[in-house]
Amino acid sequence: MQNQAPESPIQRIVLIVSDGTGITAETFSHAVLSQFQSVSFQQMRIPFIDTLEKAAEVAERIDRYTQERGQPPIVFSTLVDQQILARVRQSSGIFLDLFGTFVAPIEEALGVKSSHSVGRTHMGVTSEQYRNRIEAINFTLGHDDGQFVRELSQADVILVGVSRCGKTPTSLYLAMQYAIKAANYPLIPEDFERNTLPATLLPWRHKLFGLSINPERLSEVRNERRPNSVYASLEQCRHEVAEAERMMRREGISWHSTTTKSIEEISTTVMQAMKLGSTTY
């Protein structure tokens, strides 16, 4: 009997339609669609749909996809203007209105009508929250990889761990998404030889959170940067990871493995452990 070829995954077009950037709807769609691992989704973001003319073009695009593929696209929307929303909904897409789904129950619970203002998610470029975010990003960029050690007193958290374990992307995500001033500092072989934390970090022990990683994965990551080097060798990676984890345990530093975690998951873990991220609107 001949082996049967594996079935091709189901494929579906997904459109993210918004009167703003569409980032909010895109983030939500990723979370929802990740539950359907047997389906291959082709996602496209269509931002700044803020006129009836643009809405008509989107509706035509949706109908064209339906005709070409024989299946209607899945449409995630954060459109606020009711006329624009109604025009897009005249199309053949499977429509998921995120604002309509959540705003109406909240209006009923609060006894207050929402403003139905376009672009409210990203308004307030002069607001305190926006300024805090910009300050956090600048701080984090300036305190990446231990390159600037002054003003660590201003840090909300200082991530420590071996080189290439995920400190920089986690720091930037915390700054950009939550206005958290996140510095990061590498633990290097010289620190392990001294058997102590870098002196720069000792006054801020209460702000430290450690990141670790599986040595095999670390070797893969380092080989992409410095192929066939001692730095990237599995033996070196095993040594550094073991020493870093030993140091963090000895110093009483909470730590988390990044090996199989997304930046969002790592950041959430850091925020919970360090009690960060409360936001008021």
C-alpha positions in Angstrom: 0.0 0.0 0.0 1.4 3.4 -0.9 1.7 6.0 1.8 -0.9 8.7 1.5 0.3 12.3 1.2 -0.5 14.3 4.3 -3.6 16.5 4.0 -2.9 20.1 3.3 -4.0 22.4 6.1 -7.2 24.4 5.7 -6.4 27.9 4.5 -8.5 31.0 5.2 -8.0 34.7 4.6 -8.4 37.0 7.6 -8.8 40.7 7.3 -8.2 43.1 10.2 -10.2 46.3 9.5 -9.9 49.4 11.6 -10.4 53.2 11.5 -7.0 53.4 13.3 -3.8 51.3 13.1 -5.6 48.0 13.5 -3.1 46.8 16.0 -5.7 46.2 18.8 -7.8 44.0 16.5 -4.7 42.2 15.1 -3.5 41.4 18.6 -6.9 40.0 19.5 -7.2 38.0 16.3 -3.8 36.4 16.9 -5.1 35.2 20.3 -8.3 33.8 18.9 -6.9 32.2 15.8 -4.1 30.5 17.7 -6.7 28.1 19.0 -7.1 26.6 15.5 -3.8 25.0 14.8 -5.0 22.9 11.9 -5.9 26.0 9.9 -3.5 28.2 8.0 -4.5 31.8 8.2 -3.4 34.5 5.8 -3.8 37.7 7.8 -3.9 41.2 6.3 -4.3 44.4 8.2 -6.4 47.2 6.6 -5.9 50.4 8.7 -7.4 53.9 8.6 -10.8 53.0 7.1 -12.3 56.4 8.1 -14.6 57.3 5.1 -17.5 55.7 3.3 -15.4 55.5 0.1 -12.7 53.5 1.9 -15.4 51.3 3.5 -16.9 50.6 0.0 -13.5 49.6 -1.3 -13.0 47.2 1.7 -16.4 45.7 1.1 -15.6 45.1 -2.6 -12.3 43.5 -1.6 -14.0 41.2 0.8 -16.5 40.1 -1.9 -13.7 39.6 -4.4 -11.9 37.2 -2.0 -15.1 35.3 -1.4 -15.6 34.9 -5.2 -12.0 33.9 -5.8 -11.6 31.5 -2.9 -15.1 30.2 -2.7 -15.1 31.0 1.0 -15.8 34.3 2.8 -12.9 35.9 4.6 -13.0 36.2 8.4 -13.1 39.9 9.3 -12.0 41.3 12.7 -13.1 44.9 13.0 -12.6 47.8 15.4 -14.6 50.3 13.3 -16.5 52.8 15.4 -18.4 55.0 13.0 -21.7 53.3 12.5 -22.2 54.2 8.9 -18.7 53.0 7.9 -19.3 49.8 9.9 -22.7 49.2 8.2 -21.1 49.6 4.8 -18.4 47.1 5.4 -20.9 44.7 7.0 -22.8 44.7 3.7 -20.1 42.5 2.3 -20.0 38.7 2.4 -17.3 38.4 5.1 -17.7 36.6 8.4 -17.8 39.7 10.5 -16.5 40.0 14.1 -17.2 43.4 15.5 -14.9 43.7 18.6 -16.1 47.1 19.8 -19.8 46.2 19.3 -19.4 43.0 21.2 -17.8 44.6 24.3 -19.0 48.2 24.3 -22.8 47.5 24.5 -22.7 45.3 27.6 -20.4 47.8 29.3 -22.7 50.7 28.4 -25.6 48.7 30.0 -23.6 47.9 33.1 -22.4 51.4 33.6 -25.6 53.2 32.5 -23.4 55.4 30.4 -23.1 55.7 26.6 -19.7 55.4 25.1 -18.2 58.3 23.1 -18.0 56.3 19.9 -15.0 58.4 19.0 -12.7 57.2 16.2 -9.1 56.4 17.2 -9.5 56.8 21.0 -7.1 53.9 21.6 -4.2 55.8 20.2 -5.2 59.4 21.1 -3.5 61.5 23.6 -0.1 62.1 22.1 0.4 64.8 24.8 -1.0 62.7 27.6 1.0 61.7 30.7 0.7 58.0 29.7 2.3 58.8 26.3 5.1 60.8 27.8 5.8 58.0 30.3 6.0 55.5 27.4 8.5 57.6 25.5 10.6 58.1 28.6 10.6 54.4 29.3 11.6 53.5 25.8 14.5 56.1 25.9 15.6 54.8 29.3 15.5 51.1 28.2 17.4 51.8 25.0 20.0 53.7 27.0 20.3 50.9 29.6 20.5 47.9 27.2 23.1 45.2 27.9 24.7 47.1 30.7 26.0 49.9 28.5 24.9 52.7 30.9 24.9 52.0 34.6 24.1 55.4 36.0 20.4 56.2 36.9 19.6 52.6 37.6 17.7 54.0 40.6 15.1 55.0 38.1 14.6 51.5 36.7 11.4 49.7 37.5 13.1 46.4 36.8 16.6 45.2 35.9 16.7 42.0 33.9 19.8 39.8 34.3 20.9 36.7 32.5 23.5 35.3 30.1 24.0 36.8 26.7 21.2 36.1 24.2 18.6 34.8 26.6 16.0 37.3 25.7 16.7 40.3 27.9 16.7 43.0 25.2 13.4 42.2 23.5 11.7 41.7 26.8 12.9 45.0 28.1 11.8 46.8 24.9 8.4 45.1 25.0 7.9 46.2 28.7 8.8 49.8 27.8 6.7 50.1 24.6 3.6 48.3 25.9 3.5 49.3 29.5 5.9 52.3 30.0 8.1 50.2 32.3 11.7 51.4 32.6 13.4 48.1 32.1 17.2 48.0 32.2 19.1 44.8 31.4 22.5 43.6 32.4 24.4 40.5 31.1 25.9 38.0 33.4 29.3 37.0 32.0 32.0 34.4 32.7 34.0 36.9 34.8 31.1 37.3 37.1 31.0 33.5 37.6 34.7 33.4 38.3 34.3 36.1 41.0 31.3 34.2 42.3 29.3 37.3 42.9 26.9 39.7 41.2 28.5 42.7 39.4 29.1 45.4 42.0 27.0 47.8 39.9 23.9 45.7 40.6 24.3 45.1 44.3 22.5 48.3 45.5 19.6 47.4 43.3 19.2 43.7 44.2 15.5 44.3 44.9 14.9 45.3 41.3 16.6 42.3 39.7 14.7 39.6 37.8 16.6 36.8 36.1 16.0 35.2 32.6 17.4 31.8 31.7 17.3 29.5 28.7 17.8 26.0 27.7 21.6 25.6 26.8 20.8 23.8 23.5 18.5 26.6 22.4 21.1 29.2 23.6 23.7 27.5 21.4 21.4 27.7 18.4 20.8 31.4 18.9 24.4 32.2 19.5 25.5 30.2 16.4 23.3 32.5 14.3 25.4 35.4 15.5 28.9 33.8 15.9 29.0 30.5 14.1 31.4 27.8 15.3 32.8 30.0 18.1 33.6 29.1 21.7 30.9 31.7 22.7 28.3 29.6 20.8 29.5 26.1 21.7 27.2 23.9 23.6 29.7 23.3 26.3 30.1 27.0 27.0 26.4 27.6 26.9 25.8 24.8 29.4 28.5 26.2 31.7 27.1 29.8 31.6 23.5 28.8 32.1 24.3 26.5 35.0 26.5 29.2 36.7 23.9 31.9 36.1 21.1 29.9 37.6 23.3 28.9 40.5 24.1 32.6 41.2 20.4 33.6 40.9 19.4 31.0 43.4 22.2 31.9 45.8 21.3 35.6 45.6 17.6 35.0 46.0 16.8 36.4 42.6 13.5 35.3 41.0 14.0 33.9 37.5 12.2 32.4 34.6 13.2 30.3 31.6 12.5 31.9 28.2 13.1 28.8 26.1 9.5 28.0 25.1 7.9 31.3 26.0 6.8 34.3 23.9 7.9 37.8 24.7 4.3 38.5 25.9 4.4 35.6 28.3 7.9 36.5 29.6 6.9 40.1 30.1 3.7 39.1 31.9 5.7 36.9 34.2 8.1 39.7 35.0 5.3 42.1 35.7 3.5 39.7 38.0 6.7 38.8 39.9 7.8 42.5 40.3 4.2 43.8 40.8 4.5 46.2 37.9 2.1 47.5 35.3 -1.0 49.0 36.9 -2.5 51.5 34.5 -5.2 54.2 35.1 -7.2 55.7 32.1 
